[in-house]
Structures are given as structure tokens and as C-alpha cells.
Amino acid sequence: MNVQRLVAMANDISNFFGSDPDKAAAAEQVAGHMKKFWENPRSLRIWSAGCATGEEPYSIAMSICETLEFAEAWNIHILATDISRQALQAAERGVYSRRELGPMDPALIELYFSKLGDQFMVKPKIRNMVTFAPMNLAQVVYMGRFDCIFCMNVLIYFSDERRAQLIQRFYEYLEPGGYLFLGHAESIAKTGVQFEAIVQGDSLYYQKPAAGVGKRATAAAGQESV
């Protein structure tokens, strides 16, 4: 595991993350989360909730491949959902312009994309790691447990009540010790959900307490400090 490699990768694909530094920073944190899997390796489930046209889940997949040794030997499943079927159709095609790829390292483009005229198509190695599905986050749908959940810049469109309900569902869907990544302007304050807030540099993310581990400082209602 080389965290420095993932940090560099996150910087390289920051534009593919929609020019959003929060999403690029969140990609960095996946490396730290990977450490727990050395005790129980070979399986990793990630949910990209509100994936739009696919940049986020594909970026996560590339970050994992760049960071995790022998990633091809793992059972890695990234579920990417969005309410827009039109956006999902574009995501499933996995075809992007050079402008959409931003300042990505040409070596990474060659490694993970195939040239298609003046555009670039995600290669099967990355495409096969991601499953796209339509989903309205306002509706309760159980899809099993996840090790990481990304829901970035989505909660701002929900009422306080809906936001609290969704955060609670994320908590229930995460494995003990799993992580939740939100956008910079989003918070779980006043939801009453007992996540632990973790600050790393300018990034803030949340961890579900691991089973059998004593409680540390939690980001509960009114307790979160950013």
C-alpha cells in the first residue's frame, strides 16, 4: 500500500472528478481505509450515490487500481447510482472528451482509456468494476453492506428531515469501521447519527465505529466541529 501514490493519483484525476477538490481529496482517503482489508483481504464494496455521468465512480476505480497491489485479484464492486437515467446512459457509455479528462497524466489516459475518434472511452478493466443503476435516494432501497460510501454534493438538495433519514441509512448500510465521504459544504450535524468525524488536512470524512471498539469523539447532533 502506497498512500503517496494515491495522493498523486487524486491530484492527476481532480478534473475528472468534476474539477472538485473535495472529491479528489476524498479519493486520497480510500488508501487509508484499505488498511483494514489486509486482515480480511480480497473484497471491497463501494457505493457512489449520485454518480451523475460517471466521473466519480470511474475515478474511484482508477485510484484503487493505482494504489492497491494486485487489484485484479480482489473482488472489487463499485455501485454507482443516480436518479437521472439520461446521466446514467452517459455514464454507462464511459466516453469523455479530452477537456473532460482535464489535466490527467497522459500515461494514465493511455492506461485506462481507449481512443475513440477525438474522444476517450473507459477501458473494460475499469468499466467492469462499476455497476450503474437508477435510484432515487429519497426512497428506501436496501442493497447490502458497503465499506465506503461517497455521496458528495447531493445532500444539499434535501430537506433537513430527508437529509437526517439518508444519513441514518448510510450508517446502517456501512460495515463497522466503514467510511462516509460528503461534499465540503455538507454536514451530518443535527442528524443525531453517531459517526466519528475525521479531519485530515483540509478534508473531513466520517467513520462508523468498528465493532467492539470503544467510542471515541463522535460527530453527533451538535457535537461536530469543523
Secondary structure, DSSP 8 states (H G I E B T S, - for coil): --HHHHHHHHHHTTTTTTS-HHHHHHHHHHHHHHGGGGTS-SEEEEEEES-TTTHHHHHHHHHHHHHSTTGGGSEEEEEEEES-HHHHHHHHHTEEEHHHHTT--HHHHHHHEEEETTEEEE-HHHHTTEEEEE--TTS------EEEEEE-S-GGGS-HHHHHHHHHHHHHHEEEEEEEEE-TT---TTS---BEEEEETTEEEEE---TT----S-B-TTT---
